[in-house]
């Protein structure tokens, strides 16, 4: 059994070997990632308990509830609670003041730079961020702000490869790259993209390593066929059969009938 990585371990790995991260949506994905040796898992707070139980040997990042629009005290409280439940780091996508408030308590914080999906209205559509010098400098400065605020790392999403590489080299942050090229510290893909269960848009930066959709469709058809057969058996009195019943001896049944009387109500 491998040892679960610590923050110290991940920092020590920066620049030595590329790390791996995946976002999981259920315990089966988490258990598979844990068994395979994925370095880090990210998941929703609402799923945290089952993911932690399924992946005891993996570094897990999750976000605290109510992070946007709430005060620093609530942010710290939620973060403490998640750490007590077994989180290894918390995702904080709010202001730098909020990041600083949590990080000052020695709680490992992960931020987000580049394209941020829940800020999509500011971009107009999903797109790379940092393809102009001005925008690239904004991404770099935001990374530096996270570093100075005490974050241990950032998700770096859809940032041009050369820009991402320079940010990785020029900050202490562990950079978790989604579509940001090979020069980041850790490569981050969603499990549904890796496993081929994504039925929606598959981003260009994702690579599929299995086609579970086909297998899941086959299993779903087996479920449907089984339910149809069950309905047909009930309709034709094939189910339940004698082998599915519990019997009572004639003697005991006779006593029972004596007890309730022979005429139905």
C-alpha positions as CSV (number, residue, x, y, z in Angstrom):
1,X,0.0,0.0,0.0
2,X,1.4,3.4,-1.0
3,X,1.7,6.3,1.4
4,X,-0.7,9.1,0.9
5,X,1.2,12.2,-0.4
6,X,1.4,15.2,1.9
7,X,1.7,18.9,0.9
8,X,5.5,18.6,1.7
9,X,5.7,15.6,-0.7
10,X,4.0,17.5,-3.6
11,X,6.2,20.6,-3.1
12,X,9.2,18.4,-3.2
13,X,8.1,16.9,-6.5
14,X,7.8,20.3,-8.2
15,X,10.2,20.3,-11.1
16,X,11.3,16.7,-10.5
17,X,8.5,14.7,-12.2
18,X,5.1,15.5,-13.6
19,X,2.2,14.7,-11.3
20,X,-1.3,13.6,-12.1
21,X,-4.7,14.8,-11.0
22,X,-8.3,13.8,-11.9
23,X,-11.7,15.1,-10.9
24,X,-14.0,12.2,-9.8
25,X,-17.7,12.0,-9.5
26,X,-18.3,8.8,-7.6
27,X,-16.6,6.3,-5.3
28,X,-15.9,3.8,-8.1
29,X,-13.8,6.4,-10.0
30,X,-12.1,7.4,-6.8
31,X,-11.2,3.8,-5.8
32,X,-9.8,3.2,-9.3
33,X,-7.7,6.3,-9.3
34,X,-6.4,5.4,-5.8
35,X,-5.5,1.9,-6.9
36,X,-3.9,3.1,-10.1
37,X,-1.7,5.6,-8.2
38,X,-3.1,9.0,-9.3
39,X,-1.3,11.6,-7.2
40,X,-4.3,13.9,-6.6
41,X,-8.1,13.8,-6.7
42,X,-10.4,16.7,-6.9
43,X,-14.1,16.3,-6.1
44,X,-17.3,18.1,-5.0
45,X,-17.8,18.9,-1.3
46,X,-21.1,17.1,-1.4
47,X,-19.3,13.9,-2.5
48,X,-16.3,14.2,-0.2
49,X,-17.1,11.6,2.5
50,X,-17.6,8.8,0.0
51,X,-14.6,9.8,-2.1
52,X,-12.3,10.0,0.9
53,X,-13.5,6.5,2.0
54,X,-12.9,5.1,-1.4
55,X,-9.4,6.7,-1.9
56,X,-7.6,6.6,1.4
57,X,-4.1,6.8,-0.1
58,X,-4.7,9.8,-2.5
59,X,-4.3,13.5,-1.9
60,X,-7.8,15.0,-2.1
61,X,-8.7,18.6,-2.9
62,X,-12.3,19.8,-2.4
63,X,-14.0,23.2,-2.1
64,X,-15.6,24.6,1.0
65,X,-19.3,25.4,0.8
66,X,-20.5,29.0,0.7
67,X,-17.2,30.4,-0.4
68,X,-18.5,33.3,-2.5
69,X,-20.2,36.1,-0.7
70,X,-19.5,34.8,2.7
71,X,-17.2,36.1,5.3
72,X,-13.6,35.0,6.2
73,X,-14.7,33.4,9.5
74,X,-17.2,31.1,7.7
75,X,-14.5,30.3,5.1
76,X,-12.1,29.3,7.8
77,X,-14.7,27.3,9.6
78,X,-15.7,25.3,6.6
79,X,-12.1,24.8,5.6
80,X,-11.3,23.5,9.1
81,X,-14.3,21.1,9.0
82,X,-13.2,19.7,5.6
83,X,-9.6,19.2,6.9
84,X,-11.0,17.4,10.0
85,X,-13.0,15.1,7.7
86,X,-9.9,14.2,5.8
87,X,-9.4,16.7,3.0
88,X,-5.7,17.4,2.2
89,X,-6.3,20.9,0.6
90,X,-9.3,23.2,-0.1
91,X,-10.2,24.9,-3.3
92,X,-10.7,28.6,-2.8
93,X,-11.9,30.5,-5.8
94,X,-12.9,33.7,-4.1
95,X,-10.9,36.9,-3.5
96,X,-7.3,37.1,-2.5
97,X,-8.4,38.3,0.9
98,X,-10.4,35.1,1.3
99,X,-7.4,33.0,0.1
100,X,-5.1,34.8,2.6
101,X,-7.6,34.3,5.5
102,X,-7.7,30.6,5.0
103,X,-4.0,30.2,4.1
104,X,-2.9,32.1,7.2
105,X,-4.5,29.3,9.3
106,X,-2.0,26.9,7.7
107,X,-4.8,25.3,5.6
108,X,-3.5,24.3,2.2
109,X,-5.2,26.4,-0.5
110,X,-5.6,25.7,-4.2
111,X,-6.7,28.7,-6.4
112,X,-7.7,29.0,-10.1
113,X,-6.2,31.1,-12.9
114,X,-6.7,31.3,-16.6
115,X,-10.2,30.3,-17.8
116,X,-12.5,29.9,-14.9
117,X,-15.8,28.2,-15.9
118,X,-18.0,30.0,-13.3
119,X,-16.7,33.3,-14.6
120,X,-17.7,32.4,-18.1
121,X,-19.9,35.5,-18.5
122,X,-16.8,37.7,-18.5
123,X,-15.2,35.8,-21.4
124,X,-18.3,35.5,-23.6
125,X,-17.5,31.8,-24.2
126,X,-15.1,29.1,-23.1
127,X,-11.7,30.2,-24.5
128,X,-8.0,30.3,-23.8
129,X,-6.9,33.1,-21.5
130,X,-3.4,34.6,-22.1
131,X,-3.0,34.7,-25.8
132,X,-2.2,38.4,-25.8
133,X,0.7,39.9,-23.9
134,X,-1.6,42.0,-21.7
135,X,-3.8,39.0,-20.8
136,X,-0.8,36.8,-20.2
137,X,0.6,39.4,-17.8
138,X,-2.8,39.4,-16.0
139,X,-2.6,35.7,-15.6
140,X,1.0,35.8,-14.4
141,X,0.2,38.6,-11.9
142,X,-2.8,36.6,-10.5
143,X,-0.6,33.6,-10.1
144,X,1.9,35.7,-8.2
145,X,-0.9,37.1,-6.0
146,X,-1.9,33.6,-5.1
147,X,1.7,32.8,-4.3
148,X,2.1,35.8,-2.1
149,X,-1.3,35.1,-0.4
150,X,0.0,31.7,0.8
151,X,-1.7,29.3,-1.6
152,X,0.2,26.1,-2.3
153,X,-1.1,25.7,-5.9
154,X,-3.4,26.8,-8.7
155,X,-5.5,25.2,-11.3
156,X,-4.2,26.7,-14.5
157,X,-6.9,26.3,-17.2
158,X,-6.5,27.0,-20.9
159,X,-3.4,29.1,-20.6
160,X,-0.9,29.1,-23.5
161,X,1.8,26.5,-23.0
162,X,4.7,28.9,-23.0
163,X,3.0,31.3,-20.6
164,X,2.1,28.4,-18.3
165,X,5.7,27.2,-18.3
166,X,7.0,30.6,-17.3
167,X,4.4,30.9,-14.4
168,X,5.4,27.4,-13.2
169,X,9.1,28.3,-13.3
170,X,8.7,31.7,-11.6
171,X,6.4,30.9,-8.7
172,X,6.4,28.5,-5.8
173,X,3.0,27.3,-6.7
174,X,2.2,23.8,-7.7
175,X,0.6,24.4,-11.1
176,X,-2.3,22.0,-12.0
177,X,-2.7,22.3,-15.7
178,X,-5.9,21.8,-17.7
179,X,-5.1,22.3,-21.4
180,X,-2.0,24.4,-20.4
181,X,0.7,22.3,-22.1
182,X,3.5,20.1,-20.8
183,X,5.4,22.6,-18.7
184,X,3.1,22.5,-15.6
185,X,3.7,20.6,-12.4
186,X,0.7,18.3,-12.6
187,X,-1.7,17.4,-15.4
188,X,-5.4,17.6,-14.6
189,X,-8.1,15.8,-16.5
190,X,-11.7,14.9,-15.5
191,X,-12.3,11.2,-15.0
192,X,-15.3,11.2,-17.3
193,X,-13.1,12.3,-20.1
194,X,-10.3,9.8,-19.3
195,X,-12.8,7.0,-19.0
196,X,-15.0,7.9,-22.0
197,X,-18.2,8.4,-20.0
198,X,-18.6,12.0,-21.0
199,X,-21.8,12.3,-23.1
200,X,-21.4,16.1,-23.6
201,X,-18.6,18.2,-24.9
202,X,-15.1,16.7,-24.6
203,X,-12.5,19.4,-24.4
204,X,-9.6,19.4,-26.8
205,X,-7.0,19.0,-24.1
206,X,-8.6,15.8,-22.8
207,X,-7.5,12.4,-23.9
208,X,-9.7,9.3,-23.7
209,X,-8.1,6.1,-22.4
210,X,-11.3,3.9,-22.3
211,X,-14.7,3.8,-23.9
212,X,-17.0,3.1,-21.0
213,X,-20.0,4.7,-22.6
214,X,-20.3,1.6,-24.8
215,X,-20.1,-0.7,-21.8
216,X,-22.5,1.4,-19.8
217,X,-25.0,1.4,-22.7
218,X,-24.7,-2.4,-22.9
219,X,-25.3,-2.7,-19.1
220,X,-28.3,-0.3,-19.3
221,X,-29.8,-2.5,-22.1
222,X,-29.3,-5.5,-19.9
223,X,-31.2,-3.7,-17.0
224,X,-34.0,-2.8,-19.4
225,X,-34.3,-6.4,-20.7
226,X,-34.2,-7.8,-17.2
227,X,-37.1,-5.5,-16.1
228,X,-39.1,-6.4,-19.2
229,X,-38.6,-10.1,-18.5
230,X,-39.7,-9.6,-14.9
231,X,-42.9,-7.8,-16.0
232,X,-43.7,-10.6,-18.4
233,X,-43.1,-13.3,-15.8
234,X,-45.4,-11.6,-13.4
235,X,-48.1,-11.1,-16.1
236,X,-47.9,-14.8,-17.0
237,X,-47.7,-16.1,-13.4
238,X,-44.3,-17.5,-14.1
239,X,-43.0,-15.5,-11.2
240,X,-43.1,-16.1,-8.3
241,X,-42.7,-19.9,-8.6
242,X,-42.7,-22.6,-5.9
243,X,-38.9,-22.1,-5.5
244,X,-39.5,-18.5,-4.4
245,X,-42.1,-19.3,-1.7
246,X,-41.9,-20.0,2.0
247,X,-44.0,-23.0,3.0
248,X,-45.9,-23.9,6.2
249,X,-46.8,-27.4,7.3
250,X,-50.3,-28.7,6.9
251,X,-50.6,-29.1,10.6
252,X,-49.6,-25.6,11.4
253,X,-51.7,-24.2,8.6
254,X,-54.7,-26.0,9.9
255,X,-54.2,-24.5,13.3
256,X,-53.9,-21.1,11.7
257,X,-57.2,-21.6,9.8
258,X,-58.9,-22.6,13.0
259,X,-57.7,-19.4,14.6
260,X,-59.0,-17.1,11.9
261,X,-62.2,-19.0,11.0
262,X,-63.1,-20.5,7.6
263,X,-65.1,-17.6,6.2
264,X,-63.3,-14.7,4.7
265,X,-64.5,-11.2,5.9
